[in-house]
């Protein structure tokens, strides 16, 4: 849940909320805001879409992250399930955060070069 001081919102679809997954997402988010402390809002959605598809595995994770920054800048990433036999929730979350992290770095690089370049 989100409080006034907490910009992180975590939503789950077709899966139970667990302390392990919550902790992993909060850890990844805390690393992200070390790079950019201007994050106003971060919404993370985690879904086990295997429940809705006829797959050979019981777990297939979709993770989306939407970051809101000052001046109306939004960064969004969607990590679709890997075609591997077993898709780990940890790797899905790590992949999604790695993608949004790269977007943040690129945005900061662009801002720096537009101001000083």
C-alpha positions as CSV (number, residue, x, y, z in Angstrom):
1,X,0.0,0.0,0.0
2,X,1.1,3.6,-0.6
3,X,1.4,6.3,2.1
4,X,2.1,10.0,1.6
5,X,5.8,9.4,2.2
6,X,5.9,6.1,0.2
7,X,5.9,6.5,-3.6
8,X,5.9,2.7,-4.2
9,X,2.7,0.9,-5.1
10,X,2.7,-2.9,-5.6
11,X,-0.2,-4.7,-7.3
12,X,-0.6,-8.5,-7.7
13,X,-2.8,-10.3,-10.2
14,X,-3.6,-14.0,-10.1
15,X,-1.1,-14.6,-7.3
16,X,-0.7,-14.2,-3.6
17,X,1.2,-11.3,-2.1
18,X,4.2,-12.6,-0.3
19,X,6.8,-11.0,2.0
20,X,9.6,-12.4,-0.1
21,X,8.3,-10.7,-3.3
22,X,7.4,-7.5,-1.5
23,X,10.9,-7.3,0.0
24,X,12.6,-8.0,-3.4
25,X,10.6,-5.2,-5.1
26,X,11.3,-2.8,-2.2
27,X,15.0,-3.6,-2.4
28,X,15.1,-3.1,-6.2
29,X,13.1,0.2,-5.8
30,X,15.5,1.5,-3.1
31,X,18.4,0.9,-5.4
32,X,16.6,2.7,-8.2
33,X,16.0,5.8,-6.1
34,X,19.7,6.0,-5.3
35,X,20.2,6.7,-9.0
36,X,17.3,9.2,-9.2
37,X,15.8,10.6,-6.0
38,X,13.2,12.5,-8.0
39,X,10.8,9.6,-8.3
40,X,7.4,10.8,-7.4
41,X,5.5,7.6,-8.0
42,X,6.4,4.0,-8.8
43,X,3.7,1.5,-9.6
44,X,4.8,-2.2,-10.0
45,X,2.3,-4.8,-11.2
46,X,3.1,-8.5,-11.0
47,X,0.9,-11.1,-12.7
48,X,1.1,-14.8,-12.9
49,X,-0.4,-15.2,-16.4
50,X,0.0,-18.9,-16.6
51,X,-3.3,-19.3,-14.7
52,X,-5.0,-17.8,-17.7
53,X,-3.2,-19.7,-20.4
54,X,-2.9,-23.3,-21.2
55,X,0.8,-23.7,-20.5
56,X,3.0,-26.6,-19.4
57,X,4.2,-24.6,-16.4
58,X,2.2,-23.2,-13.5
59,X,4.3,-20.0,-13.4
60,X,4.7,-17.4,-16.1
61,X,5.2,-13.8,-14.9
62,X,4.5,-10.5,-16.4
63,X,5.9,-7.5,-14.6
64,X,5.2,-3.8,-15.4
65,X,6.8,-0.8,-13.9
66,X,5.6,2.8,-14.3
67,X,7.7,5.6,-12.9
68,X,6.5,9.2,-12.6
69,X,9.2,11.9,-12.5
70,X,9.0,15.7,-12.2
71,X,8.0,17.8,-15.3
72,X,5.4,15.2,-16.4
73,X,8.1,12.6,-17.4
74,X,6.9,9.0,-17.2
75,X,9.0,5.9,-17.7
76,X,7.3,2.6,-18.4
77,X,8.6,-1.0,-18.9
78,X,6.8,-4.3,-19.5
79,X,8.6,-7.5,-19.0
80,X,6.8,-10.3,-20.7
81,X,7.3,-14.0,-19.7
82,X,10.3,-15.8,-21.0
83,X,9.7,-18.8,-23.3
84,X,11.8,-20.9,-20.9
85,X,10.1,-23.9,-19.2
86,X,10.2,-22.2,-15.7
87,X,10.0,-18.5,-15.4
88,X,11.2,-17.3,-12.0
89,X,9.4,-14.4,-10.2
90,X,12.9,-13.2,-9.1
91,X,14.3,-13.0,-12.6
92,X,11.1,-11.4,-13.9
93,X,11.3,-8.6,-11.3
94,X,15.1,-8.2,-11.8
95,X,14.6,-7.9,-15.6
96,X,11.9,-5.3,-15.3
97,X,13.9,-3.2,-12.9
98,X,17.0,-3.5,-15.0
99,X,15.1,-2.2,-18.0
100,X,13.6,0.8,-16.1
101,X,17.1,1.5,-14.6
102,X,18.6,1.7,-18.1
103,X,15.8,4.1,-19.1
104,X,16.6,6.3,-16.1
105,X,20.3,6.3,-16.9
106,X,19.5,7.3,-20.5
107,X,17.2,10.0,-19.4
108,X,19.8,11.5,-17.0
109,X,22.4,11.3,-19.8
110,X,20.1,13.1,-22.2
111,X,19.4,15.8,-19.6
112,X,23.1,16.3,-18.8
113,X,24.0,16.6,-22.4
114,X,21.2,19.0,-23.2
115,X,22.2,21.2,-20.3
116,X,25.9,21.1,-20.7
117,X,26.5,19.8,-24.2
